[in-house]
Amino acid sequence: MSQGYVLGVGMIPFTKPGQSASYADMGATAARLALADAGIAYDQVRQAYVGYVYGDSTAGQAAIYQLGLTGIPIFNVNNNCSTGSTALFLARQAVESGAVDCALAVGSEQMAPGALGAVFTDRPSPLQEFLAIAEKKFEGAGEVPMAIKLFGGAGFEYQEKYGAPTETFAKVRAKASRHAQHNDKAIFRKVMTPEEVMASPKMFLNLTRLQCCPPTCGAAAAVVVSEAFAKRHGIGRAVRIRGQALTTDRASSFDQGSMMKAVGYDMARDAAEQVYAQTGVGPRDVQVVELHDCFATNEVLTYEALGLCGEGGAEKFVSEGDNTYGGQVVTNPSGGLLSKGHPLGATGLAQCTELVTQLRGEAGVRQVDGARLALQHNLGLGGACVVTLYERA
């Protein structure tokens, strides 16, 4: 199989719930931006994969039909918070298999204010096994919003296991704010200190409000093409998808009573190891990473799951500045979910947009010097994790 290339990307600024256009309009706008960036017309697209979590069935068609009515296959994708990168995975797979030479991946979301909760309350939650681990382990967890108790519990378990101070997580949030000040698409751009993060209201255990990403609305898109297609349309700005893996839960997510494993530590590790094996690239070869920092606690866990540092080594990794400019690897130069917010269906493709921009050398003040290899991590509970390695062509 040939490798896929990202020829064009597009993203709209994320906004607070209630202030956005409709999911269809946002998706169509992001798709138009990606097509314009690729320098191609919509009628050259052979398949489209459209991700969203809270839209109605065939929301994908509602977005893509605004681009034209060409009769191509349109696939609607929902894989919780990893939806956007799952759409990218499917588009890349279609191209690399030779089924098509040009595919479009789009993700959009209209979020409601407040913490994530169940939408359908008349049927069992697909996350009930995950939630049971937290509720068994922590008294009163049943009254805490779903994601907060899962990721707050995972961070607390990490602290118990390795002795990391709460300040480690606060430093991660402060780092995100320093990166976001230069990103006009981030909703929160105010620089904050670790002390301000720690002083914000407690949500659960040691997790504070400023360590939690906000719900936002937005959309992003990517055009994925074959090498031959890229050569015909200017491969100079194309970025190669060097490796990619999508993993789901194994027994360890449930049978060990571990909050860290319940929130996807093993999925992330497995996906990263598959990508490293596919490509012969190691974590120390990567210059820039966009990872799924839905909570500052998860960013710390993910450093270790991706092999950016050893197990238990995240405190040293953070305190020595190895997660930012001038250190070992720049993590979330966009400001991450903590600063941009998290429109579930769009997040994975927003990460893709940032990394493609970095590898082209077009990130302006946020540019990571010498960026040649970039790693993306996008996690969805329930669960699925997508890890992607990009390379400057």
N, C-alpha and C positions, 0 to 999 in steps of 0.2 A: 504494500500500500504506500502511496505517496503521502507526504505530510501536508497538513492544512496550514494556511496563512490567514492572518487577520489583515484584510486589505483596508478596512475602514471602521471607525468607531464613532459613536455619537452618544451624548448624554445631556440631559437638561438639568438645570439646578434643582436640587431637592427643596421641598417646601414643607411647612407645617400642615398637618391635616386640616382640611377645610379650606385651604388656600390654593389648591391645585386645579388643573384642568381634569377632565375625566381620564380614566385609565386608558381608554381607546385613543383619545387625542394625545396624551403624553407618549404612548407607545409609538404612534404614527410619527410624531415630531422627532423622537430619538432615532427612529428608523430612517427618516429623511436625512438627518444629520450624518448618519453612518454611510448612507449611499453617496451623499455629496462628498464626504471625506474619502471614500473609495474611488470617486470619479466615475461611477457607473450609474445607469438607469435601473429602475425597479424591474423592468422587463427582462433583465439579465439574471435575476434571481430565480432559482429553480425549486427551492423549498424554503419554508419559513417555520421557525420554532419560536413560539411566543410564550413567555413565562409570566405567571401571576399567581397569587395565592388566594386573594379574596374576591376576584372577579367572577362573574357568572360564566357558565359554559359558553364556549366559542367567543370569549372576549378577544382571543387572538385574531379571529376573522374581523371583528369590529375595528381593530387597529390596522391590520394589514390592508383591508379593503379601501382604506383612505389613500393608499399608495397606488392602487390600480386593481383591476379585476382581470387577472391573467389566468385564473383557474389552477394555479399551482397548489400542491399539497401544503396545508397549514396545520401545524401540530400545536395543540395547547398543552403546556407543561406546568406541573405543580409538584414541587419537591421541597415544600416548606422554604426555609431561608436559603437553601442552596438552589432555588429554582432558576435563577439567572444563569448560573454556571452549568446547570444541567441542560438548559437550552443550548448553550455554547457547546457542550459535550456532544449533543446530538447533531448539531450542525457540522461540527468538525468530523464526527464519525461518518456522516453522509458524504462529505467531501473526500475524506481519505479512503473510503471504500470504493470510490469511483462512481457512486450512484448519481452524483451531481458535481458540477464544477463550481457552483456558487450557491451558498445558502446564507440565510439571514437569521440571526438570533436576536430576539427582542425581549426585554423584561420591563414590566411596569407595575405600579401598585398605587392604589388609593388606600391609605391607612386611616384608622380611627384614632382619636387621641387616647392616651393612657397605655397602661401595660397590656401586653398580649393576653388574650383569654380565649376560651372556647367560643366558636361561632354556633355550632350545632349542639344544643344542650339536651336533645331528646334521644341521644345515642352515645355509646361508649366512646371516650376519647382515644385516638390512636396513640396518645402519649401516656396512657394510664400506667403502664409498667414502669416508665421512667419516673413519673410523679410518685409512685408508690415507694421507690427507693428513698427519695427525699423525705417523704412523710413518715416513713419508718425510722429514719435516722435523726430527724430534728423535730423536737416537740413544737407544736404550733405551726408547722410548715403547711398544713392543710389550708390555712387562712391566707397564705402568701400567694401573690400572682405567679402563674406557671413558670415563666422564664426566669424570674427573679430568684425563685427558690432553687431552681436547678443550677443556675450558674453561680449564685451566691453560695450554695452548698458545695459546689465543686471548688470554689476558691478557698473556702474554709477548710475543706479536706486537704487541699494542697498545703495550706499553712500548718495544719496539724502534722502532715507528713514530713515537711522539709523545714519548718520553723521560719518561713518567710514572713517578714513584718507586713502589716497592712499598707505601709508606706510604699512598698514595691508596686502594688496595684495603682496607688495614687500617682506615682511617678510615670507610669504608663499613660494614664489619662492626661497628665500635664504635657507629656511628650506629644500626644495626639493634638493637643490644642496649639502647640508651637508649630506643628506642621500645617494645621488647617488655616492658620492666619493668612497663608499665601494661596489658598484655594477658593476661588470665587464661587465654586459650586457647593461648598460646605455651608451648612446652615448655622453652625456654631463656630465662630472664628476668633472669639476672645481668648487670649492667652491666660491660662490659670496656673496656679502653683500646686504642688502636692498638698500643701497645708489647706488650701481652699477645697480641694477634692475631699480630703479627709473630714473637713468640717461640715460638709453638706449632709443632709438628713440621712439617717440609717434606713435602709430598705429591708435588709434581712442579714442577720449575723454581722459580718464586718463589711458588707457591701453597702456603699453609699450611693446616693442618687446620681452624682456626677460620674460614677463608674458605669452607669447604664446608658446604652445608646437610646436616643429618642425615636419614636415612630415618625416617619416622614413619608411624603409622597414623591414619586419621581419615576424616571424611565431612563434606560440606556440600551444600546444596541451595538451589534458587531456584524460585519460582513466577512464571512469565512469562505475562502476560495482555494482551488488547487494551485500548485506551483505554476502550471502552464497558463492558467487564467491570470495569475498575478503577473507573469512575464509579459502577457499581452497588454496589461493595463498599468504598468509601471511598478515593478517589484521593489523599487528603491525605498518606498515607504511601507512596504508590507512587513509584518512581523510573523515569524514562524512559530507555530505551536509545536514545540520540540517534543513534549510528552504530556500525557494527561491521564488521570485515573479517577473513577467514580467508585466509591466504596459505600457499603451499608453495614449495619451493626452485625457483630458476631456475639456469641454467647457471653463474652466478657463484659458486655455493656449492662448485663442484667444479673448474672449469677454471682458476682463478687460484692454486691452491695456498695459499689464505688460510685460516688458522684462524679468524679473525674471521668470515669469510663462511660457513665450514663450520658454525659454531655458531649461525647464524641472523641475523646482522646485517642482511643485505639483506631477509630475510623480514620482520623487525620494522619496518624502515624503510618497506617497501612497504605493509605493513598500516596503519601509522600514517598514511602519506600518503593512503591511500584513505579512512580515517576523517576526516581533516581536510578532504578534498575533499567528502565526503558532507555534512558538517555546517557547513562554513564556519567551524569553530573551529580555532584554532592552538594549538600547545603552550604558548604563554605565557598562554593564557586559562584553563588548567587549574590548580586549586588543590591537588589531591591525586592521587597515582598509586600504584597497587599494581603492581609490575613483577616479572618472573621472576628473582629473585636466587638461583638455585640455587647460584651461586658469586658471591663479591663481585666477581670479574672481570666476570661477565656484567651485573651492575648497572651498572658503569661503562660498558660497551659500549652498554647499552640507553639510558642518558641521551642519548647522541648519536644512536642509531638513531631514537628517538622525537622528536628535535628539541628536547629540553629544554635542550640547549646545543649549540654548534657542534662540528664534528669536531675532535678534539684538545683540546676545551675542558673535558673532564670533571675534570681535575686542579684547575683554577680553580673550577669549579662546586662541587666537594667542599670544597676548602680554605676557600672563602668561606661555607660553610654554606647554599648555595642549595638543598640537597636535604633540608632539615629545617625544623622549626618556626621561623618568623621569617625564612625565606629565600624564594626564588622559588616553590618548590613542595615540598610534603611528600611524600617518597617512602617507601613502605612504612611507614605509621604503625602497622601491625599488628606490625612487627618482621620481616615478610617470611618467606621460606622459610628464611633463615639462622637465624631464631629459632623459628619455628613448626615447622620441619621440612617435609618434602615428601612427603606421601602422593599419589602421582602423579595418580590419578584425581580426587582431591578438591581439589587446589590451586587450579584455576581458579575453582571455585565458592566456595572460602574467600576468595579475592581479591574476588569479587563481593559476598560477605557484608560484608566490611570496608567497601567503598566505599558500599554502600547504607546501612550504618549511619552512615557519615560524612555522607552527603548528607541524611539525616534529622535530623542534629544529635544523635545518640544515642550518640556514642562516648566520652562521659565525659572522662577526663583526656587521652585520645588525640585528642579532637575538634580538627579543623582549622578555625580560625575562617573563617567566610564561605564554606564549601565549597559550591559551586554546580555545578561541573563536575568530574568525576572520570574518570581514564583508567586502563584495565587492560591489561596486557601479559602474555600467557601463552604460553610457548614450548615446543615439543616437537621434539626432534631426530628426523630421519628423513624429512620434517619437516613441521611445521605451526606457524603462529604466529597467535594471535587477539588483536586489539586492539579494545577496546570503550570507547566514550565514554558515560558516564552523566550525566544531568542531573536536578537536583532539580525535581520536578513543581510 
